[in-house]
Structure formats: C-alpha cells, structure tokens
Amino acid sequence: MDNAPNTPRWDSIREPLREPLARLIEGVQAQLGGHLESVIVVGSALTDDFRPGVSDINTVIVLDEHTVAALNAVASLAKSMRRSRLSAPLLMTSSYIERSRDVFGVEFLDFQLTHQTVLGDDPFAGLRFDKPDVRLQCEREFKATLVRLRQGWVAVAGDRKLVRDILVSTAKGLAPLLRAMLWLKDVERPRTMAATLKEASARFLVDLDAAMRADRWRHEKPRLSDADIESTFVAIVAAVDRLAATIDEMEL
C-alpha cells in the first residue's frame, strides 16, 4: 500500500516521551506498513498531571482494518512498551471510531480534549456527539460505579490495601465522566484531575474532597487506618450517588 503516514510530528510531546513513542511507531510501521493510518497520544502525558517514571503513556493506533496480524505486531512490542511505561495501545479503525460516537462519547470527548496526533490524520478533531447519548452513558457509568464499589467492598472482605486500590481506581475514573457532565452544560472543561474535580464540585454541588484524597494516594502512598479507608469509601459512594441523581435529572 502507498498511503503510509509521514514522519512523526513531535510538537506538544514532552522530549523524554519521544524516544519510546518513536520505537513504537517504527515497530508498528515495520510490520504493518501502509495498514497504519494514525498514532495519537491521549490523556495525562499531555497535561500537568503527568509524572515521569510514574504515569503511563496512553496511545491510540488507527489501522485500516482489524486483523490478527495487527494484534501480533503490537503484541510483539509489549516488553519494550512496558519498560517505557507505554500502556497497551487502543487499536481502532476510522469507521469504528465514527460508528462508536453514540456509545463511547465520554471517552472520545476526553480524547478530543487532550490528544496529539503524532502520525497520520487526526481521527478525533472533527467528531460530533449527541448530548442525549452522552448523558445516558454518564448515568449508566455512575450507577455501574456504585455497584462496583459496593460489590468490591464485599469481595475484598475489608482488606485495607484492596479497598484503597478500588478507591484510587474509582477516583481516576470519575474525571472523564465529570468532564462529560461539564460538556453537557456547555462549560469549559479542565484537563487536569484537580481542576476537573474542583469545577465539577462547584457546578454540581457535590463534595468531591474524598475523590481528590483518593487520587493523591496513587502517588503519596500514605499510611492509612481502617477509619481512613472507611470514611473515604463512604464519602466517595455518597458523591457518586449524588452525581448519578444529578445526571438522571439533568435537562438538556
């Protein structure tokens, strides 16, 4: 095929990230050639939330078709990616992205807000979303989060470390949902975690201090008592319950 992308564009990409990303691109190009359409960096690697050596680097690779050969090509690079904190890329096609706007609006809105296309065409810039689809996805995700929190508490039988991990994961997962809620109300969306929680807390009258605390646990690793864990769990459940009710009642 003769439609292979041009050389990488590194503007907006931190200098230390360029070498591992270049190795990823070279490896995929070598094995897939013209089947590769785009490589996009998304998420915290492009924001002030990024912590070198700690934060993962998230990418989307757009191919002209899904094949086992493509999966094997990327899988062959897994060891190198892990060493460089490159998460396993999301593999998509342009048609998949276009046809999934109604079910992955929350995720694609977040990609659209914070992404840099380093190779090929930008598959996210021109996407449009219907507010009822995004509102429904937010409601479903908040209510599913409540189920996972309560089920997780039971499943880990109060194990402090495991409950902590559940809370950290939950806090991280709230950010794209909160940004989607802000988008639904035509409010400018922050790109960082702290600013997102602060803006959403004020706009939707919900206490998100516990979510902020749990997010800090990812990096600070404080010594936590059973009381610390339980009070944070109760507060996050209450916040998610409040958000679920808010999105359920939201008028567009």
N, C-alpha and C positions, 0 to 999 in steps of 0.2 A: 504494500500500500504506500501511497506517496503523500498522505495527509498528516504525517507525523508533526507534533508541535515543534516550535522553535526552541531556542535555548532558554534556560530558566531566567526569570526576572526576579531579582532579589530585593527590590525596594520594599520597605516595611518589614523585612525579615531580619531579625537580630543576627549579627555576624556569627555567633557561636552555633547557630542553628543551620547555617547554610551548608556546611560540610556534610552532616548526616542526611540532610534533605537531598543534597546533590547525589550522594551514594544511592539513596532510594530511587531517585529518578533514573540514574544511569542503569541501575539493576533492572528496573521495570522496562525501560526502553530497550535494553539489550535483548530481553527475552520476548517482548511483545511488539516491539517496533511500532508500526503505524496504528496498531489497535489502541494505543494510548492517546486519549484526547486531551485530558487536563489533569493537573495536580494542584490541589488547593490546600493551603494551611488554614485551619479554623481554630477558634477558641482562644484560650488563655495565653498561648505562645505569642499572641499579638497584643496582649494587654499588660497592664501593670501588675496583674495577678501572677504573672509568670515568675517562677523561682528556678534559676538554673540548677540542674542536678537533682531537682525535686519534682518539678512539674513535668507532665508528659506533653509530648508534641503530637497534636491530632491533625490528621490529614484526610482529604477525600481524593480518591483517584477515580477519574471518569474514563471509562472504556467504551469502545464502540459496540461491544457485546459482552455478555457474561459467558465465560467458558471455564471448564476445569483447568485448562492450561493457564489461564489468567490467575486463578486461585493458587496454583502451584508455583507460578512465577513469583508472586508476592510472598507466599509462604517460605520460599527458599531464602528470603532475605530476613526472616524473623529473628534469627540470632543477632544479626548486625543491628536490627532495629531496636531490640531490647537493650543492647549496650548503650545506645544513644538516646534512650527514653522516648523513642518513636512508638506510639501506640499502633496497633494493627490498623492499617488504613480502612476507611469505609469505601468499598468498591461499588460504584454505581454506573449507570448509563444515563445519557441525556434524556432518553424517553422515560426511564424510571423516575428521574427527578421531576419531570414535568407531570407525570401521571400520579405522583405521590404528594402533590401540594395539599390535597384535602385531608390526608391522614398524618402527615409529618410537618404540618405547618409550624408547630412550636420549634422543632429542630431546625427547619430550613430558615425560619425567621432569624434564629440565632446565628446560623451560618452567614446569612445575608448581612447581618450587622457587623460581624467580626470575622473577616476572611481575607486572604490574599492569594490570588491565583498566580502561582509561580511558573506554570507551564500551560500553554494552550488557551482556550477561550474560557470566560467566566460563566459557569452554569447557573449561578445564583442571583446575579445582579438584577436580571430582568424578571424574576419570578413575582407573581401576584397571588395574593391569598384572600379567601373569603372569610370575613370575620366570624360568621356562624360556625364554620369548620374549626377555626382556631379556638373559639370559646368552648365548643364541645370537647375538643381534645384536652384543654386545660381542666375542665370539670372531671373528665374521666381519669386523668393523671392524678389530680389531687385526691380523688376518692380511692383510687388504687393505692396511693401512698399511705393513706390511713390504714387500709387493710394490711399492707406490708409491714407497717410499724407495729401494729398490734400482734400480728402473726409472728413477726420476728422476735418480739419480747417473749412470747410463749416458747418459741422454738429454741431459743438460746438459754432458756431457763434462768434468766437474770445474770448470765455471765457478763461481768462488767466490761471486759475488753470487746466482746462481740456486740453488746448493745452500743458501746461507743462507736464501733465501726458502722453500725446501722445508722446512727445519728449523723455521723460525718457524711456518709453517702447520701442521706436524705437532704441534708443542708445543701450539698453541692447540686443535687438535682432540682432544688427549688428555683435556682437562678433563671434558667431559661423559661420556666413557667411564669415567673413573676415578670420577666421582660415581655413575654407574650401578652400578659394581662395589661401591662402599660401600653403596648402597641394597640390593643383593643380600644383603649381610651384615648388614643392619639397623643400619648405622652412620649416625649423623647426618652429613649432607653439608654441607661448607662451600660458600659461594657464590663465594668469590674464588679466583683461579688459584693463588696461592702457598699458601694454606691447603689447597686440594684436593690439590696435589702433595705437600705435607708429610704430610697424613693418609694418603694412598694409599701413599706410600713406606713409612711405618711399618706399616701394616696388611698390605701385601702383600710386604714385604721386597724392595723393588726400588729401585734407585738412580735417582732422577729429577732429580738435580742438573743434568744436561745439558739436560733439557727446561726447567727453570727458567731456565737460562742463555739458551737459545734464545728463550724468551718475552720476556726482558728486551731482546733485540736489536730487538724491534719498536719500542721507544721510545728506547733509548740509542744506537743506531747506532754501535757501537764499530768501530775499525779491526781487522779480523780477518785473521790469516795463514792460509795453506793448512793449516798444522798445527792451528790453532784449529778450522777448519771440519771437517777430517777427524776429529779426536778427538771433537768433538761429534756428528758423524754416527755414528761407531762406537758411542758411548755410548747415543745415542737408539735405534739399531737394537737394541742389546742389551736396553735397557729394554722396548721394545715386544715383543720376542721373549719376554722373561720374563713380561710381562703376558698375552700370548697363551697361554702354557703354563699360567699360573695360572688364567685363566678357563676353559680347556679342562678342567682338573682340578677345578674348583670344585663342591662338593657343596651342594645347596640344601635 
